[in-house]
Structure formats: C-alpha cells, structure tokens
C-alpha cells in the first residue's frame, strides 16, 4: 500500500493505492468514507480482490479523510469536483485508462467519471446507487442522523479515521441531503447516464433500507451495456457481508470486459 495527495484547485486530495496489478480501478467510498473504512474485505484478507491483477486507487474526497481542511463544500458541483479529482489523481499516477468503482454516495461519482471522461474509463461497478432523490429516499437517509442506532463496528470504522469528529461530518452530510432535491432538481447525474459507453455492473441488496430497487433499475435502463445482480438477503453494505460473492462477481465482470477488448 502507498498513499499520497494531489493538488486539485489548490487543495490536497488524498488517495491510497492497494495492489500492483496492471488493471487499475479508481474507487470512491460512501459518504465521509475512505478506502480503509469502507472497503476492508476488498483490500485485504481472504476475499480481497486479486491485487496481483488489479490496482485499487481509493480516493478520500475533498473534505473527508485526510483531504481536510477545508470542510467539504456542498453545492451543485460537489460530485463533479469529486469526479475531476479522481481523474486528476489517476493522471498523476500515470494511468491513462482504468475502471471505476463506487459505493453509495461514491457510486454517483464513479458514474460521473465514466460519463464525463469516457475515453478514460473501460468499465464501471456500482452498488447502493442513487442518481436522483425521492422523498422516500431522503426520509430513509435522514433516519441515519441519529448515530446511536449505528452498529458498533461501523462506528469504530469512522472513529479510526476521524476520532470524535466523524459525527459532526455525518450531520453536515445529512443536512446537505435534506436539501438535495432543491440543489439537484433533475437528479445528481442528470442526463449524463446516456453518455456512458463502457460496460456497467450494478449490484443491489434487496434488503437495502435506503435504496429502493427502482434506482438500480433506472440506471441499467439508461445505459445500454449494463447488467444488474441482486442479493436477495443483501443490505446497503452487501460488499462487507457477502465479500466472497462480491469478489467473484466483480472479478468475473472485469475479466469479461477485458476479454471484449475494453
């Protein structure tokens, strides 16, 4: 593992790089997350992705992780800035083409990189994905504002990164989401889904309390070369609970796209 930062509009955006494989994957965590906090089973252990075949570059979006200060700026350009940061990081590391991968809040950014820089992205994997917000979505997310209902393991993940600061960062994020339909009246990705030309793999947990099936179905409906895999017992963190199956499915998908010459 190596880590470093890249200047984006005068700010340091941090990344960590896991593995040494020829197939590079730009990875975006969920809200306030980092590679280590959100993708533990994927970066080390029995069910880690094949790090001799793949190199995972996990981004710590501006305002989160070590990419602080400043505090995260929440506005209509937030996700576009994250996408640009990812592109600049990959360029700085010498990767001309790569896959993107994103979970939850990071799934939006993984899609945006694929849409806005199609010559760079060879394939894309997302789960827990939402590209527009309904009242039901917002209500479900706002319920997470009360962190006393969070599991101890999840809390420990964020305390390891932030200490006691993480709760305040989460509150700021939820306050952003409470206004999200005003900020993004046409959705987070707007019409960019149709710009995606690479193969897309969407995973979804049928027991996800925050993301209804309509969202992954909307994504694959609007991207021609896409496929959906559902976990009947999966929740929002399906990659943590079903790490073995996740590994197999994602590696099979990536191998398929390589065989097709992407």
LINJO-V549241 format. One record per residue. N is the residue number from 1. PHI is phi in whole degrees, -180 to 180 (none if undefined). D_FIRST is the distance of its C-alpha to the first C-alpha in whole Angstrom. Layout:
n=[N & N]
phi=[PHI & PHI]
d_first=[D_FIRST & D_FIRST]
//
This chain:
n=[1 & 2 & 3 & 4 & 5 & 6 & 7 & 8 & 9 & 10 & 11 & 12 & 13 & 14 & 15 & 16 & 17 & 18 & 19 & 20 & 21 & 22 & 23 & 24 & 25 & 26 & 27 & 28 & 29 & 30 & 31 & 32 & 33 & 34 & 35 & 36 & 37 & 38 & 39 & 40 & 41 & 42 & 43 & 44 & 45 & 46 & 47 & 48 & 49 & 50 & 51 & 52 & 53 & 54 & 55 & 56 & 57 & 58 & 59 & 60 & 61 & 62 & 63 & 64 & 65 & 66 & 67 & 68 & 69 & 70 & 71 & 72 & 73 & 74 & 75 & 76 & 77 & 78 & 79 & 80 & 81 & 82 & 83 & 84 & 85 & 86 & 87 & 88 & 89 & 90 & 91 & 92 & 93 & 94 & 95 & 96 & 97 & 98 & 99 & 100 & 101 & 102 & 103 & 104 & 105 & 106 & 107 & 108 & 109 & 110 & 111 & 112 & 113 & 114 & 115 & 116 & 117 & 118 & 119 & 120 & 121 & 122 & 123 & 124 & 125 & 126 & 127 & 128 & 129 & 130 & 131 & 132 & 133 & 134 & 135 & 136 & 137 & 138 & 139 & 140 & 141 & 142 & 143 & 144 & 145 & 146 & 147 & 148 & 149 & 150 & 151 & 152 & 153 & 154 & 155 & 156 & 157 & 158 & 159 & 160 & 161 & 162 & 163 & 164 & 165 & 166 & 167 & 168 & 169 & 170 & 171 & 172 & 173 & 174 & 175 & 176 & 177 & 178 & 179 & 180 & 181 & 182 & 183 & 184 & 185 & 186 & 187 & 188 & 189 & 190 & 191 & 192 & 193 & 194 & 195 & 196 & 197 & 198 & 199 & 200 & 201 & 202 & 203 & 204 & 205 & 206 & 207 & 208 & 209 & 210 & 211 & 212 & 213 & 214 & 215 & 216 & 217 & 218 & 219 & 220 & 221 & 222 & 223 & 224 & 225 & 226 & 227 & 228 & 229 & 230 & 231 & 232 & 233 & 234 & 235 & 236 & 237 & 238 & 239 & 240 & 241 & 242 & 243 & 244 & 245 & 246 & 247 & 248 & 249 & 250 & 251 & 252 & 253 & 254 & 255 & 256 & 257 & 258 & 259 & 260 & 261 & 262]
phi=[none & -130 & -142 & -177 & -135 & -130 & -75 & -131 & 52 & 85 & -112 & -85 & -110 & -91 & -144 & -127 & -119 & -118 & 93 & -142 & -74 & -74 & -94 & -85 & -130 & -87 & -118 & -114 & -79 & -74 & -56 & 60 & -88 & -137 & -59 & -70 & -75 & -108 & -129 & -50 & -66 & -84 & -109 & -160 & 103 & -60 & -110 & -64 & -61 & -66 & -83 & -93 & -101 & -120 & -119 & -97 & -110 & -96 & -93 & -108 & -54 & -53 & 97 & -124 & 56 & -85 & -84 & -138 & -67 & -86 & -63 & -63 & -94 & -104 & -159 & -69 & -105 & -54 & -74 & -64 & -67 & -64 & -63 & -63 & -59 & -61 & -61 & -66 & -60 & -65 & -63 & -66 & -90 & 90 & -93 & -86 & -133 & -169 & -91 & -122 & -146 & -155 & -118 & 58 & -59 & -72 & -65 & -59 & -70 & -59 & -68 & -65 & -61 & -64 & -78 & -87 & -131 & -63 & -74 & -93 & -100 & -96 & -167 & -144 & -128 & -139 & -153 & 65 & -92 & -137 & -111 & -151 & -120 & -102 & -60 & -61 & -60 & -65 & -59 & -66 & -70 & -64 & -62 & -79 & -62 & -85 & -75 & -68 & -91 & -75 & -71 & -62 & -65 & -66 & -60 & -61 & -55 & -79 & -64 & -63 & -83 & -114 & 68 & -83 & -75 & -64 & -63 & -66 & -65 & -66 & -61 & -60 & -66 & -65 & -63 & -64 & -65 & -64 & -109 & -65 & -72 & -77 & -73 & -123 & -63 & -102 & 101 & -71 & -99 & 50 & -94 & -73 & -57 & -68 & -85 & -75 & -111 & -85 & -63 & -125 & -120 & -112 & -111 & -147 & -95 & -66 & -100 & -66 & -77 & -110 & -127 & -75 & -56 & -59 & -73 & -62 & -66 & -63 & -65 & -70 & -65 & -101 & -127 & -64 & -97 & -144 & -142 & -124 & -123 & -107 & -103 & -56 & -106 & -82 & -112 & -67 & -102 & -57 & -71 & -88 & -80 & -115 & -61 & -64 & -67 & -59 & -56 & -63 & -63 & -68 & -66 & -64 & -62 & -63 & -65 & -61 & -69 & -66 & -64 & -85 & 89 & -77]
d_first=[0 & 4 & 7 & 11 & 14 & 17 & 20 & 22 & 26 & 25 & 23 & 19 & 17 & 13 & 11 & 7 & 5 & 5 & 7 & 9 & 12 & 15 & 16 & 14 & 14 & 15 & 14 & 17 & 17 & 20 & 22 & 21 & 18 & 14 & 11 & 11 & 15 & 16 & 14 & 13 & 15 & 13 & 9 & 10 & 14 & 17 & 17 & 13 & 14 & 14 & 10 & 12 & 15 & 13 & 10 & 10 & 10 & 11 & 13 & 15 & 18 & 21 & 22 & 20 & 17 & 16 & 18 & 21 & 24 & 26 & 26 & 26 & 29 & 30 & 33 & 33 & 31 & 28 & 26 & 27 & 25 & 22 & 23 & 23 & 20 & 18 & 20 & 20 & 16 & 16 & 19 & 17 & 14 & 17 & 17 & 21 & 21 & 18 & 19 & 19 & 18 & 20 & 21 & 24 & 24 & 21 & 23 & 26 & 23 & 22 & 25 & 26 & 24 & 25 & 29 & 28 & 26 & 28 & 27 & 24 & 23 & 24 & 23 & 23 & 22 & 23 & 24 & 26 & 27 & 30 & 32 & 35 & 36 & 39 & 41 & 40 & 36 & 36 & 38 & 36 & 33 & 35 & 36 & 32 & 33 & 34 & 31 & 33 & 33 & 29 & 28 & 27 & 23 & 23 & 24 & 22 & 19 & 20 & 21 & 18 & 17 & 20 & 23 & 26 & 25 & 24 & 28 & 29 & 26 & 27 & 31 & 31 & 29 & 32 & 34 & 33 & 33 & 37 & 38 & 36 & 39 & 40 & 37 & 37 & 40 & 39 & 36 & 32 & 32 & 35 & 36 & 33 & 33 & 35 & 33 & 30 & 31 & 28 & 28 & 27 & 26 & 27 & 27 & 29 & 30 & 34 & 33 & 31 & 34 & 32 & 32 & 35 & 35 & 37 & 34 & 32 & 36 & 36 & 33 & 34 & 37 & 36 & 34 & 36 & 33 & 31 & 31 & 31 & 30 & 31 & 30 & 34 & 33 & 29 & 29 & 27 & 24 & 24 & 21 & 20 & 24 & 24 & 20 & 22 & 24 & 22 & 19 & 22 & 24 & 21 & 20 & 24 & 24 & 22 & 23 & 27 & 26 & 25 & 28 & 30 & 28 & 26]
//
